Amino acid sequence: MLAKDIIVDGFGRVREEVHAAVGGLAPEVLNARPAEDANSLSWLVWHLTRVQDDHVADAAGTEQVWFTGDWGKRFGLDLPRADTGYGHTSAQVARVRVESGDLLLGYHDAVHARTLEFVGGLAAQDFERVVDERWDPPVTLGVRLVSVLSDDLQHVGQAAYVRGLVQTP
């Protein structure tokens, strides 16, 4: 199995778990916060997708799906255009609300497709390319993709947990 196949499998698992966490929920459940300063399921899925979109687009040297697919306008959030949710305050988390899970799933699926397109075209040596020199040691593409996968899996697990906390029987 090639490294790219493992990465593709990992992002496929993220997509499956996003669909399982979001599917069939009403907006009041998607946007519910289990505690005053807790993250909502909507925020968690939006954030993990924004980070994936941002980081993969940067590594690929392409425009983010958020911009090319006009997702920012579709979401209509009162946040800066390039915001990914990193470091959000409780008030900023509260601004991420959706009227339907379809919006979250549509954006996630579009980012997923772009991610698979990029990763599917990689050769083994591409994973060694340095994509971020601000760290010591510098971050390679392989490390960046694993980092995004790790972040995505943590947040989708949190989203599944929030679903269990706030979902009404």
LINNOR-V621199 format. One record per pair of residues at least 4 apart in sequence whose ideal C-beta (glycine too) atoms are under 7 Angstrom apart, sorted by sequence separation. I is the first residue (numbers start at 1). J is the second residue. If there is no record, write none. Layout:
# LINNOR-V621199
i,j
I,J
I,J
This chain:
# LINNOR-V621199
i,j
1,5
3,7
4,8
5,9
6,10
7,11
8,12
9,13
10,14
11,15
12,16
13,17
14,18
15,19
16,20
17,21
18,22
19,23
25,29
27,31
28,32
34,38
39,43
40,44
41,45
42,46
43,47
44,48
45,49
46,50
47,51
48,52
49,53
50,54
51,55
52,56
53,57
54,58
55,59
56,60
63,67
64,68
65,69
70,74
71,75
79,83
88,92
90,94
99,103
101,105
102,106
103,107
104,108
105,109
106,110
107,111
108,112
109,113
110,114
111,115
112,116
113,117
114,118
115,119
116,120
117,121
122,126
135,139
139,143
140,144
141,145
142,146
143,147
144,148
145,149
146,150
147,151
148,152
149,153
150,154
151,155
152,156
153,157
154,158
155,159
156,160
157,161
158,162
159,163
160,164
161,165
162,166
163,167
1,6
25,30
33,38
39,44
57,62
63,68
66,71
67,72
88,93
98,103
122,127
133,138
139,144
33,39
57,63
65,71
66,72
98,104
132,138
33,40
57,64
132,139
22,30
32,40
130,138
131,139
31,40
72,81
130,139
131,140
30,40
54,64
130,140
131,141
30,41
31,42
53,64
129,140
30,42
53,65
128,140
129,141
132,144
53,66
79,92
127,140
131,144
127,141
128,142
126,141
127,142
50,66
79,95
78,95
77,95
77,96
21,41
22,45
21,45
18,45
75,103
74,103
54,84
51,84
50,84
50,85
71,107
47,84
47,85
46,85
69,110
43,85
65,110
65,111
65,114
43,93
46,96
37,90
40,93
43,96
39,93
42,96
42,97
42,98
46,104
49,107
53,111
56,114
60,118
45,104
49,108
52,111
56,115
42,104
49,111
56,118
45,108
52,115
31,97
31,98
30,98
27,98
30,101
27,99
59,131
27,100
25,101
23,101
22,101
22,104
59,141
22,105
59,144
19,105
55,144
18,108
56,148
15,108
55,148
52,148
15,112
51,148
51,151
52,152
11,112
48,151
11,115
48,152
11,116
48,155
8,116
47,155
48,156
8,119
44,155
7,119
8,120
44,158
45,159
4,119
44,159
4,120
4,122
41,159
44,162
39,158
3,124
41,162
2,124
40,162
41,163
3,127
34,162
34,165
34,166
32,166
14,149
21,156
29,166
7,145
11,149
14,152
18,156
21,159
25,163
29,167
3,142
10,149
14,153
17,156
21,160
20,160
14,156
21,163
17,160
